[in-house]
Amino acid sequence: TPTKAGVLARHRILASVHYINSRLEDPKSREEVLRAVEEADECIQLAPDSPVDQLNLAICYLRQFDERRYESSGKDAPGNLQNHPESDWISKAKPILTNAIAILDRVRLAAPSLAAAQFHAAMAEVRRGKLEAADENSDWKLKFTDAAKKYIALEDRSSAVRYHYGMLEFKSGKYKESEVSLRRAVELDPNH
């Protein structure tokens, strides 16, 4: 009989494999993200207090959200969300993003020094910002800024976080701060 730790390890491996397979260009890979979510959810059932397993589930949800966006918008326009704010995919996909953000918020409270949680929370808020660009009451900028600052303080290795942070600073009129962030983004990834 397998031990609980053995079963948990198996589900963690399967979640990872399905997640990696979901990143492939093969059309069958779209089904893999659903399997990744199922396996990550099994990990939560076995280890409900594990911030890492909760983080992994949130990451799978973010991948599922991205896959829904990809399916709906086609390869040519994945970032063009604000032009179609009432599209059908948003009503189906936004709850996935909202769920991922709620999980990430809990993980960030339970494990504030987990840099990956800060990173994924920041990038989740970027996704939400694209959906809520026209909503003046949205708090995505505040939540993004909080997660980005915490991520940068812990592990300043993401050109994407630095780029989005720099662009938000620029749009807020913080030009010197923006320059620092954007230069750091290019330093981290010269092709960014």
C-alpha positions in Angstrom: 0.0 0.0 0.0 1.5 3.4 -1.0 2.0 5.9 1.8 0.4 9.3 1.8 3.8 10.9 1.0 4.2 8.5 -1.9 0.8 9.3 -3.3 1.4 13.0 -2.9 4.8 12.7 -4.7 3.1 10.9 -7.6 0.4 13.6 -8.0 3.1 16.3 -7.9 5.0 14.6 -10.6 1.9 14.1 -12.7 0.9 17.7 -12.3 4.3 18.8 -13.4 4.3 16.5 -16.4 0.9 17.6 -17.5 1.8 21.3 -17.0 4.9 20.9 -19.1 3.0 19.0 -21.8 0.4 21.9 -21.8 3.1 24.2 -23.0 3.8 22.3 -26.2 2.5 23.5 -29.5 0.6 20.2 -30.1 -3.2 20.8 -30.1 -3.6 17.9 -27.7 -1.6 19.9 -25.2 -4.6 22.0 -24.5 -6.2 19.0 -22.7 -3.0 18.6 -20.6 -3.7 21.8 -18.7 -7.0 20.3 -17.4 -5.1 17.2 -16.3 -2.5 19.4 -14.6 -5.2 21.2 -12.7 -6.8 17.9 -11.6 -3.4 16.6 -10.4 -2.5 19.8 -8.6 -6.0 19.8 -6.9 -5.3 16.2 -5.7 -2.1 17.5 -4.1 -4.2 20.1 -2.2 -6.5 17.4 -1.0 -3.5 15.5 0.4 -1.6 18.5 1.7 -4.1 21.3 2.2 -1.6 23.4 4.2 1.2 23.2 1.7 1.9 26.7 0.2 4.0 25.1 -2.6 1.1 22.8 -3.6 -1.3 25.8 -3.5 1.1 27.8 -5.6 1.3 25.0 -8.1 -2.5 24.8 -8.4 -2.6 28.6 -8.9 0.0 28.3 -11.6 -2.0 25.6 -13.4 -5.1 27.9 -13.2 -3.1 30.7 -14.8 -2.0 28.4 -17.5 -5.7 27.3 -18.0 -6.6 31.0 -18.2 -3.9 31.7 -20.8 -5.1 28.7 -22.8 -8.6 30.0 -22.9 -7.3 33.3 -24.1 -5.3 31.6 -26.8 -8.2 29.5 -28.0 -10.5 32.5 -28.2 -8.2 35.1 -29.7 -6.1 33.1 -32.1 -2.3 33.2 -32.5 -2.4 36.7 -34.0 -4.0 38.7 -31.2 -3.3 37.1 -27.8 -2.8 40.5 -26.0 -5.7 42.4 -27.6 -8.1 41.9 -24.7 -9.3 45.4 -24.1 -10.7 45.7 -27.6 -13.2 42.9 -26.9 -14.0 43.3 -23.2 -17.4 41.7 -23.4 -16.4 38.6 -25.3 -17.7 35.2 -24.3 -14.3 33.8 -23.4 -13.8 36.5 -20.7 -17.0 35.4 -18.9 -15.7 31.8 -18.9 -12.1 32.6 -18.2 -12.2 35.4 -15.7 -13.4 33.1 -12.9 -10.3 30.9 -13.5 -8.1 34.0 -13.1 -10.0 35.2 -10.1 -9.6 31.8 -8.4 -5.8 31.8 -9.2 -5.5 35.2 -7.7 -7.4 34.2 -4.5 -5.1 31.2 -4.1 -2.0 33.4 -4.7 -3.2 35.9 -2.1 -3.4 33.1 0.5 0.0 31.7 -0.4 1.6 35.1 -0.2 0.1 35.5 3.3 1.2 32.1 4.4 4.7 32.2 2.8 5.7 35.9 2.2 9.3 34.9 1.4 8.3 32.5 -1.4 9.5 34.6 -4.4 7.6 32.4 -6.9 4.3 33.3 -5.3 5.1 37.0 -5.5 6.2 36.6 -9.1 3.0 34.7 -10.2 0.8 37.1 -8.2 2.3 40.1 -10.0 1.9 38.4 -13.4 -1.7 37.4 -12.6 -2.5 41.0 -11.8 -1.0 42.0 -15.2 -3.5 39.6 -16.8 -6.3 41.1 -14.7 -5.2 44.6 -15.7 -5.6 43.7 -19.3 -9.2 42.6 -18.6 -10.0 45.6 -16.4 -8.1 48.3 -18.3 -11.2 50.5 -18.6 -12.4 49.9 -15.0 -11.3 52.9 -12.9 -12.3 51.1 -9.7 -10.1 48.1 -10.3 -7.3 47.6 -7.7 -5.1 45.6 -10.1 -2.4 48.3 -10.2 -2.1 48.4 -6.4 -2.0 44.6 -6.1 0.5 44.3 -9.0 2.7 47.0 -7.4 2.6 45.2 -4.0 3.5 41.8 -5.5 6.1 43.3 -7.9 7.9 45.2 -5.1 8.0 42.1 -2.9 9.2 39.9 -5.7 11.9 42.4 -6.6 13.1 42.6 -3.0 13.3 38.8 -2.8 14.5 37.8 -6.2 14.9 40.4 -9.0 15.3 38.0 -11.9 12.2 38.6 -14.1 12.4 40.9 -17.0 8.6 40.6 -17.4 7.9 41.9 -13.8 10.5 44.7 -14.3 9.0 45.6 -17.7 5.4 45.8 -16.4 6.5 47.6 -13.3 8.5 50.1 -15.3 5.6 50.7 -17.7 3.2 51.3 -14.8 5.7 53.8 -13.2 6.0 55.5 -16.6 2.2 55.9 -17.0 2.1 57.3 -13.4 4.7 59.9 -14.3 7.5 58.4 -12.3 10.0 58.7 -15.2 13.3 58.2 -13.2 11.9 55.1 -11.4 10.5 53.8 -14.7 13.9 54.1 -16.4 15.6 52.1 -13.6 13.0 49.3 -14.0 13.1 49.3 -17.8 16.9 49.2 -17.8 16.8 46.3 -15.4 14.3 44.5 -17.6 16.7 44.8 -20.6 19.7 43.8 -18.4 17.8 40.7 -17.4 16.7 39.9 -20.9 18.3 42.0 -23.7 15.6 40.7 -26.1 12.7 41.9 -24.0 
